[in-house]
């Protein structure tokens, strides 16, 4: 298995001192379909364990540069959720409460803060806007490169 998951498995096996690790890929290591898998790097998932599992790549991508000398392109830009209806507001508050319970940093931000960050949004209709500051994104090609370099 290639792609982000295969490269990650190869990297982790090498970290465990496995010597004969082979990564097989159908065509190339970064065929372009990996944006969903490693491009957007959030923390919040449906369960505590899945949330812990989702937090791990952010820690790993910071360590990989020190190990390999190559940057992954990982940046913590944060992510936001906005509500225009009462129903969506309730859903966002449930997700925010779950985030807090799972140890994911989340905060409600004001309309002014939304306007300052996102000038193009029609912010006056917002009933709530929450921000998850530790969510991030990475460059999938660099992440694959760094994982395979680390596996060598």
C-alpha positions in Angstrom: 0.0 0.0 0.0 1.4 3.4 -1.0 0.2 6.9 -0.5 0.1 8.7 2.9 -0.9 5.6 4.9 1.6 3.3 3.3 4.5 5.8 3.7 3.5 6.3 7.3 3.5 2.6 8.0 6.9 2.2 6.3 8.2 5.1 8.4 6.9 3.7 11.7 8.2 0.2 10.9 11.6 1.7 10.3 11.4 3.5 13.6 10.8 0.2 15.2 14.1 -1.0 13.6 12.6 -3.1 10.9 15.3 -3.6 8.2 13.4 -5.0 5.2 10.5 -2.6 4.6 9.2 -2.4 1.1 6.7 0.2 0.0 4.7 -0.7 -3.1 2.8 1.9 -5.1 0.8 1.4 -8.3 2.2 4.4 -10.1 3.9 7.1 -8.1 4.2 8.0 -4.4 2.1 11.2 -4.7 -0.6 10.5 -7.3 -2.7 13.5 -6.2 -5.5 11.7 -4.4 -3.9 12.2 -1.0 -5.2 15.7 -0.3 -8.1 14.4 1.6 -6.0 12.0 3.7 -3.1 14.3 4.7 -3.7 17.8 3.3 -6.3 18.8 6.0 -5.3 17.8 9.4 -8.0 18.2 12.0 -8.1 16.9 15.5 -11.8 16.3 16.4 -13.4 13.0 15.7 -16.5 11.1 16.9 -14.8 9.3 19.8 -12.1 10.0 22.3 -9.7 7.3 20.9 -10.2 8.5 17.3 -9.5 12.1 18.4 -6.3 11.0 20.1 -5.4 9.1 16.9 -6.1 12.3 14.9 -3.9 14.4 17.1 -0.8 12.2 16.5 0.1 13.4 13.0 0.4 17.0 14.2 3.0 15.9 16.8 4.7 13.7 14.2 5.0 16.3 11.5 6.8 18.6 13.9 9.3 15.9 14.8 10.0 14.8 11.3 11.8 18.0 10.3 14.2 17.5 13.1 14.7 13.9 12.1 15.1 14.3 8.4 16.0 17.9 7.7 13.0 18.3 5.4 9.9 20.3 6.3 6.5 18.8 5.9 4.8 22.1 5.2 2.5 21.5 8.2 0.9 24.7 9.5 -1.6 25.3 12.2 -4.1 27.6 10.6 -7.1 26.5 12.7 -10.5 25.8 11.4 -13.9 27.4 11.9 -17.5 26.4 12.0 -20.4 28.9 11.6 -24.1 28.7 12.1 -26.8 30.7 10.3 -29.7 28.8 11.9 -30.7 27.8 15.4 -30.5 24.1 14.5 -26.9 24.5 13.2 -26.0 26.5 16.3 -27.1 23.6 18.5 -25.1 21.2 16.4 -22.0 23.4 16.6 -22.4 23.8 20.4 -22.7 20.0 20.7 -19.5 19.5 18.7 -17.7 22.2 20.7 -18.7 20.5 24.0 -17.5 17.2 22.6 -14.2 18.9 21.6 -13.7 20.2 25.1 -14.5 16.7 26.6 -11.9 15.2 24.2 -9.2 17.8 25.1 -9.4 19.6 21.8 -9.0 23.4 22.1 -12.1 25.3 20.9 -13.4 28.7 21.4 -16.4 30.8 20.4 -15.5 33.9 18.5 -17.4 37.1 18.1 -18.9 38.5 15.0 -16.2 41.2 15.0 -13.5 38.6 15.1 -15.2 36.8 12.2 -15.3 40.0 10.2 -11.7 40.7 11.0 -10.6 37.3 9.8 -13.0 36.7 7.0 -14.0 39.9 5.3 -15.8 38.2 2.5 -18.3 36.5 4.8 -21.8 37.9 5.4 -21.2 37.8 9.2 -24.4 39.7 10.3 -26.5 36.6 9.9 -24.2 34.4 12.0 -25.8 33.0 15.2 -22.5 31.4 16.4 -18.9 30.9 15.1 -16.4 28.6 16.8 -12.7 28.3 16.1 -10.4 25.3 16.6 -7.0 26.9 16.6 -4.9 23.7 16.5 -6.4 22.3 13.3 -4.0 22.6 10.4 -3.0 21.6 6.9 0.1 20.2 5.3 1.6 19.8 1.9 0.8 16.2 1.0 3.8 15.8 -1.3 6.2 17.0 1.3 4.7 14.8 4.0 5.1 11.8 1.7 8.7 12.8 0.9 9.5 13.2 4.6 7.9 10.0 5.7 9.7 8.0 3.0 13.0 9.7 3.8 12.5 8.9 7.5 11.8 5.3 6.6 15.2 5.0 4.8 
